[in-house]
Amino acid sequence: MPAERPAPPSPPQRVTADAPGSAPASGTATGSEAVFVARGVTKVYRMGEVQVHALRGIDLDLYAGELVVMLGASGSGKSTLLNILGGIDVPTEGTVRYRDHELTRADDAALTRYRRDHVGFVFQLYNIIPSLTARENVALVTEIARNPMSPEEALDLVGLRERMDHFPAQLSGGEQQRVAIARAVAKQPEVLLCDEPTGALDVSTGVVVLDVIQRINRELGTTTVIITHNVSIAEMAERVISLSDGRIAEIRHNRTRRPPAEIKW
C-alpha cells in the first residue's frame, strides 16, 4: 500500500516585515502587555444564498498604549475587524479577548457595558447631534460614564475651548471631527478606535485631526487604532497592520515615526 502523501503546508496568514532595528512584530518596543488577543477570527455575512467572507482567520495582538494603523483597500476587512474589537459586531468563529473580557462569549448587555466603560469611537462622518452645542454633545457621554473628565476639559484637549458653545453648523468639518474626538475621549477610555477619521476632510484639516489623535495617545496613554486606506497616514504609527481579502498580509514597525505635520498625501 503506497505511503500517504502529506498534506501541503497552509499558506501563511501573516507576513512580518520589521524595519531595521525595530522590535519583533509579536510585541512592542516597550514590552507592553497585550490588551487585545484575537485568534482565528472569521466573519461571514450571509445575503440570501451568498456568503461574503469579510475576515478569514485573523490572529492579532494589540498592546497597551500603542498607536496602530490598520491599512487596507475598501473590502479588505479592516472596518469589520475594528467593529469586532469595539464590541459593535461579533465574529462568526474565533475568539477575541480584551484584558479579562471574553468578548466572543459576551451577551448584548455585557458588550454594551464594555463599549460604555472601555472604548471610545471616532467615525468618518462625526455623528454629532446638530441641535446641541459642542459642549452638550460631549456631555451626552460624560453624564453616563463612570469616571469622565468634564466636557470643558475634553474640548480643551482637542483645542476647542473657545468654540464649545457653538453648534455644529457653526463649526468647520475639522472642528466637528474634533468635537467627535472630544466626545470619545471624555469618558477616559482605555481604547480609542478611529474609523477613517480624516476620510471626509481636506489634507490640512486632516493633519490637525491626526495631531489631536496622536496627542491623546501620547498624553493619556490610550491604546489607539486608526483604520484608513491612506498609506501616508501609516507613517505616524508604531505598528502598521496591512489587510487584504480579509487576512493580515503584513505587520511592520516604523523605526522612525513622522509627526502628522510632516505627512503629505
Backbone hydrogen bonds, N-H to C=O, Kabsch-Sander energy under -0.5 kcal/mol:
donor,donor_aa,acceptor,acceptor_aa,energy
15,V,249,A,-0.6
16,T,14,R,-0.5
17,A,15,V,-0.5
17,A,251,I,-1.8
19,A,253,H,-0.8
22,S,19,A,-2.1
27,G,24,P,-1.5
31,G,28,T,-1.4
35,V,33,E,-0.5
35,V,62,L,-2.3
36,F,62,L,-1.9
37,V,97,R,-2.2
38,A,60,L,-3.3
39,R,95,T,-2.5
41,V,58,I,-2.3
42,T,93,E,-2.2
43,K,55,L,-1.7
45,Y,52,V,-2.9
47,M,45,Y,-0.6
47,M,50,V,-3.0
48,G,46,R,-0.6
50,V,47,M,-1.9
52,V,45,Y,-3.3
53,H,51,Q,-0.6
54,A,43,K,-2.1
54,A,52,V,-1.1
55,L,43,K,-1.5
56,R,246,G,-3.2
57,G,41,V,-0.6
58,I,41,V,-2.5
60,L,38,A,-2.4
62,L,36,F,-1.9
64,A,33,E,-2.5
66,E,63,Y,-1.7
68,V,66,E,-0.6
68,V,224,T,-2.9
69,V,239,R,-2.2
70,M,68,V,-0.5
70,M,226,I,-2.9
71,L,69,V,-0.6
71,L,241,I,-2.6
72,G,228,T,-1.5
76,S,73,A,-1.9
81,L,77,G,-2.3
82,L,78,K,-2.3
83,N,79,S,-2.5
84,I,80,T,-1.8
85,L,81,L,-2.4
86,G,82,L,-2.0
87,G,84,I,-1.1
88,I,83,N,-2.4
89,D,83,N,-1.5
92,T,42,T,-2.4
93,E,42,T,-1.3
95,T,39,R,-2.2
97,R,37,V,-2.2
98,Y,101,H,-2.7
99,R,35,V,-2.3
99,R,97,R,-0.5
101,H,98,Y,-3.2
102,E,100,D,-0.6
103,L,96,V,-1.5
103,L,101,H,-1.2
104,T,96,V,-1.0
105,R,102,E,-1.3
106,A,103,L,-0.9
111,L,107,D,-2.3
112,T,108,D,-2.1
113,R,109,A,-2.1
114,Y,110,A,-2.3
115,R,111,L,-2.6
116,R,112,T,-2.5
117,D,113,R,-2.6
118,H,114,Y,-2.2
119,V,114,Y,-0.6
119,V,115,R,-1.0
120,G,191,V,-2.7
122,V,193,L,-2.4
126,Y,123,F,-1.3
127,N,125,L,-3.1
132,L,129,I,-1.6
134,A,166,H,-2.0
135,R,164,M,-2.9
137,N,133,T,-2.6
138,V,134,A,-1.9
139,A,135,R,-2.1
140,L,136,E,-1.1
141,V,138,V,-1.4
142,T,138,V,-1.7
143,E,139,A,-1.9
144,I,141,V,-1.6
145,A,141,V,-1.3
149,M,186,A,-2.9
154,A,150,S,-2.3
155,L,151,P,-2.5
156,D,152,E,-2.1
157,L,153,E,-2.0
158,V,154,A,-1.0
159,G,156,D,-1.4
160,L,155,L,-3.2
163,R,160,L,-1.5
164,M,161,R,-0.7
166,H,163,R,-1.8
170,Q,167,F,-2.1
171,L,168,P,-1.9
176,Q,172,S,-2.5
177,Q,173,G,-2.1
178,R,174,G,-1.8
179,V,175,E,-2.0
180,A,176,Q,-2.0
181,I,177,Q,-2.0
182,A,178,R,-2.7
183,R,179,V,-2.6
184,A,180,A,-1.9
185,V,181,I,-2.2
186,A,182,A,-1.5
188,Q,185,V,-2.1
190,E,118,H,-0.8
191,V,118,H,-1.9
192,L,223,T,-2.9
193,L,120,G,-3.0
194,C,192,L,-0.5
194,C,225,V,-3.1
195,D,122,V,-3.1
195,D,193,L,-0.5
196,E,194,C,-0.8
196,E,227,I,-2.1
199,G,196,E,-1.6
201,L,198,T,-1.8
206,G,202,D,-2.8
207,V,203,V,-2.3
208,V,204,S,-1.3
209,V,205,T,-2.0
210,L,206,G,-2.5
211,D,207,V,-2.2
212,V,208,V,-1.8
213,I,209,V,-2.2
214,Q,210,L,-2.6
215,R,211,D,-2.2
216,I,212,V,-2.2
217,N,213,I,-2.2
218,R,214,Q,-2.4
219,E,215,R,-3.2
220,L,216,I,-2.2
221,G,217,N,-0.9
222,T,216,I,-0.8
223,T,190,E,-2.2
224,T,66,E,-2.7
225,V,192,L,-2.6
226,I,68,V,-2.7
227,I,194,C,-2.8
228,T,70,M,-2.3
231,V,229,H,-0.8
233,I,230,N,-0.8
234,A,230,N,-0.6
234,A,231,V,-1.0
235,E,232,S,-1.7
236,M,233,I,-1.8
237,A,234,A,-1.4
238,E,67,L,-2.7
239,R,67,L,-1.2
240,V,252,R,-2.9
241,I,69,V,-2.7
242,S,240,V,-0.6
242,S,250,E,-2.8
243,L,71,L,-3.0
244,S,247,R,-2.6
246,G,76,S,-1.9
247,R,244,S,-1.7
249,A,242,S,-2.6
249,A,247,R,-0.7
250,E,242,S,-1.3
251,I,15,V,-1.5
252,R,240,V,-2.2
254,N,238,E,-2.1
255,R,253,H,-0.7
258,R,235,E,-2.6
262,E,259,P,-2.2
263,I,260,P,-1.7
